[in-house]
Amino acid sequence: MAGSKGQNANTSKTMQIKKYSIPESTLIYKPKAPFMAGVISTTELTEADSSDEVFNIILDVADSDIHYIEGQSIGIIPPGERETGKPHKARLYSIASARTGDDGTSTTATICVKRVFRKDEVTGTTIPGIASNYLCDLKPGDSVALIGPNGRRFLLPEDDSIDLILIAVGTGIAPFRAFIRHIFLEKGYWNGRIRLFYGIKNAMEALFLNNRNDDIGQYMTRETFEAFRALSRVHNEDSEKGYVQHKLAEHKQEVWEIICAGNFAVYICGLKGMEEGVDEVFSTLARQQELDWPTMKAEFIKNGQWNLEVY
Ligand SMILES: Cc1cc2nc3c(=O)[nH]c(=O)nc-3n(C[C@H](O)[C@H](O)[C@H](O)COP(=O)(O)OP(=O)(O)OC[C@H]3O[C@@H](n4cnc5c(N)ncnc54)[C@H](O)[C@@H]3O)c2cc1C
């Protein structure tokens, strides 16, 4: 089954995906003329004892011309200047809300931001990330310089019979929360299978899939949707242990069947470097069928079936 169908991806069969169209041009607000968005709320998404902090920030875009769709991102320009005296550069954040916003009024945009610290390579000191710490410290009533919306490719297919494989680590879950809310809340259903593979350190940091916020988990009762968490820092007999690629490998039979059937779209989002492990899983599966994964993947990319957003 898998072998014969899988060869299609290596030959002439193409399955060009038609994605949702963006309502209007992107980058309506540019760095020289950003939109000042009010902060409606900021809520911590990670549980109390987590080592990381991630905040859900709801922004008011009612007075703007922003009409985003799921999978797009917005840019935030932190206040202040760089050492050079120039303004800070914008940082991009995936929009975590579906098009009507979290309150259904089409006047808000939600982002989820991890408080980032980086190590100075020379001195070894820990330096707080400028934009993420600024955003995580915001309070309701503050305003934020916003640009965008950005992104024309990381979008859902129009055809809801298409099987979706969503692969995320950390804050890479943000666009998938938007996908899931659009599918089950705004649209109501998805006929194809949706399989979400999510890698995080522990259950407390499983954004939108933990005790503090179960926005994604609540839809797991839907017939077509299943979500699998991989917990990389759990030191016990927890069956969820491992990295996202291990969880993917655990479900290789279904995943490969979806790929070989050809009617699919894969989306990968999160930290740079995650693609390597994911690629290895597919590469191994292809090799077992004597197929060439790089050739297959190149065709999938061309078709819009392989979508990557890493940072
Ligand atoms: C398309 C796109 C979508 C993005 N979506 C999100 C999002 O939804 N949520 C989010 O928190 N960030 C997201 N980012 C990252 C974001 O743009 C910033 O890079 C991040 O907030 C760090 O900015 P900073 O000014 O605080 O840190 P800087 O002082 O610029 O330092 C950046 C350092 O932090 C690392 N880093 C960046 N983001 C993360 C992260 N989430 N977890 C761990 N380490 C990280 C980088 O690898 C780098 O080493 C996205 C980036 C892109 C390109």
The ligand as an SDF file (V2000), in Angstrom:
LIG
                    3D

 53 58  0  0  0  0  0  0  0  0999 V2000
    7.5410   34.0170   11.6990 C   0  0  0  0  0  0  0  0  0  0  0  0
    7.9290   34.1090   13.1590 C   0  0  0  0  0  0  0  0  0  0  0  0
    6.9530   33.8360   14.1190 C   0  0  0  0  0  0  0  0  0  0  0  0
    7.2910   33.9270   15.4700 C   0  0  0  0  0  0  0  0  0  0  0  0
    6.3300   33.6430   16.3950 N   0  0  0  0  0  0  0  0  0  0  0  0
    6.6130   33.6910   17.7130 C   0  0  0  0  0  0  0  0  0  0  0  0
    5.6000   33.3860   18.6980 C   0  0  0  0  0  0  0  0  0  0  0  0
    4.4540   33.0670   18.3520 O   0  0  0  0  0  0  0  0  0  0  0  0
    5.9590   33.4690   20.0070 N   0  0  0  0  0  0  0  0  0  0  0  0
    7.2230   33.8040   20.4050 C   0  0  0  0  0  0  0  0  0  0  0  0
    7.4670   33.8710   21.6270 O   0  0  0  0  0  0  0  0  0  0  0  0
    8.1910   34.0870   19.4980 N   0  0  0  0  0  0  0  0  0  0  0  0
    7.9140   34.0710   18.1790 C   0  0  0  0  0  0  0  0  0  0  0  0
    8.8830   34.3950   17.2490 N   0  0  0  0  0  0  0  0  0  0  0  0
   10.2090   34.8430   17.7520 C   0  0  0  0  0  0  0  0  0  0  0  0
   10.1870   36.3720   18.0210 C   0  0  0  0  0  0  0  0  0  0  0  0
   10.0900   37.0590   16.7790 O   0  0  0  0  0  0  0  0  0  0  0  0
   11.4420   36.8710   18.7300 C   0  0  0  0  0  0  0  0  0  0  0  0
   12.5640   36.4100   18.0400 O   0  0  0  0  0  0  0  0  0  0  0  0
   11.5220   36.4230   20.1850 C   0  0  0  0  0  0  0  0  0  0  0  0
   10.4320   36.9270   20.9600 O   0  0  0  0  0  0  0  0  0  0  0  0
   12.8310   36.9380   20.8110 C   0  0  0  0  0  0  0  0  0  0  0  0
   12.8950   38.3290   20.6630 O   0  0  0  0  0  0  0  0  0  0  0  0
   13.6800   39.1970   21.7310 P   0  0  0  0  0  0  0  0  0  0  0  0
   13.8050   40.5920   21.2220 O   0  0  0  0  0  0  0  0  0  0  0  0
   13.0640   39.0360   23.0800 O   0  0  0  0  0  0  0  0  0  0  0  0
   15.0820   38.4650   21.8100 O   0  0  0  0  0  0  0  0  0  0  0  0
   16.4550   38.8130   21.0880 P   0  0  0  0  0  0  0  0  0  0  0  0
   17.2190   39.7380   21.9710 O   0  0  0  0  0  0  0  0  0  0  0  0
   16.2000   39.2170   19.7040 O   0  0  0  0  0  0  0  0  0  0  0  0
   17.1170   37.3310   21.1280 O   0  0  0  0  0  0  0  0  0  0  0  0
   16.6400   36.2750   20.2820 C   0  0  0  0  0  0  0  0  0  0  0  0
   17.0940   34.9100   20.8010 C   0  0  0  0  0  0  0  0  0  0  0  0
   15.9850   34.2070   21.3460 O   0  0  0  0  0  0  0  0  0  0  0  0
   15.7710   32.9410   20.6770 C   0  0  0  0  0  0  0  0  0  0  0  0
   14.3170   32.7410   20.5910 N   0  0  0  0  0  0  0  0  0  0  0  0
   13.4660   33.4400   19.8300 C   0  0  0  0  0  0  0  0  0  0  0  0
   12.1890   33.0130   20.0380 N   0  0  0  0  0  0  0  0  0  0  0  0
   12.2400   32.0240   20.9450 C   0  0  0  0  0  0  0  0  0  0  0  0
   11.2370   31.2110   21.5590 C   0  0  0  0  0  0  0  0  0  0  0  0
    9.9470   31.3630   21.2980 N   0  0  0  0  0  0  0  0  0  0  0  0
   11.6630   30.2750   22.4670 N   0  0  0  0  0  0  0  0  0  0  0  0
   12.9780   30.1320   22.7550 C   0  0  0  0  0  0  0  0  0  0  0  0
   13.9700   30.9030   22.2070 N   0  0  0  0  0  0  0  0  0  0  0  0
   13.6120   31.8270   21.3090 C   0  0  0  0  0  0  0  0  0  0  0  0
   16.4510   33.1130   19.3480 C   0  0  0  0  0  0  0  0  0  0  0  0
   16.8470   31.8870   18.8050 O   0  0  0  0  0  0  0  0  0  0  0  0
   17.6250   34.0330   19.7100 C   0  0  0  0  0  0  0  0  0  0  0  0
   18.6760   33.2750   20.2370 O   0  0  0  0  0  0  0  0  0  0  0  0
    8.6010   34.3020   15.8830 C   0  0  0  0  0  0  0  0  0  0  0  0
    9.5580   34.5810   14.8900 C   0  0  0  0  0  0  0  0  0  0  0  0
    9.2430   34.4810   13.5490 C   0  0  0  0  0  0  0  0  0  0  0  0
   10.3040   34.7620   12.5440 C   0  0  0  0  0  0  0  0  0  0  0  0
  1  2  1  0
  2  3  1  0
  2 52  2  0
  3  4  2  0
  4  5  1  0
  4 50  1  0
  5  6  2  0
  6  7  1  0
  6 13  1  0
  7  8  2  0
  7  9  1  0
  9 10  1  0
 10 11  2  0
 10 12  1  0
 12 13  2  0
 13 14  1  0
 14 15  1  0
 14 50  1  0
 15 16  1  0
 16 17  1  0
 16 18  1  0
 18 19  1  0
 18 20  1  0
 20 21  1  0
 20 22  1  0
 22 23  1  0
 23 24  1  0
 24 25  2  0
 24 26  1  0
 24 27  1  0
 27 28  1  0
 28 29  2  0
 28 30  1  0
 28 31  1  0
 31 32  1  0
 32 33  1  0
 33 34  1  0
 33 48  1  0
 34 35  1  0
 35 36  1  0
 35 46  1  0
 36 37  1  0
 36 45  1  0
 37 38  2  0
 38 39  1  0
 39 40  1  0
 39 45  2  0
 40 41  1  0
 40 42  2  0
 42 43  1  0
 43 44  2  0
 44 45  1  0
 46 47  1  0
 46 48  1  0
 48 49  1  0
 50 51  2  0
 51 52  1  0
 52 53  1  0
M  END
$$$$
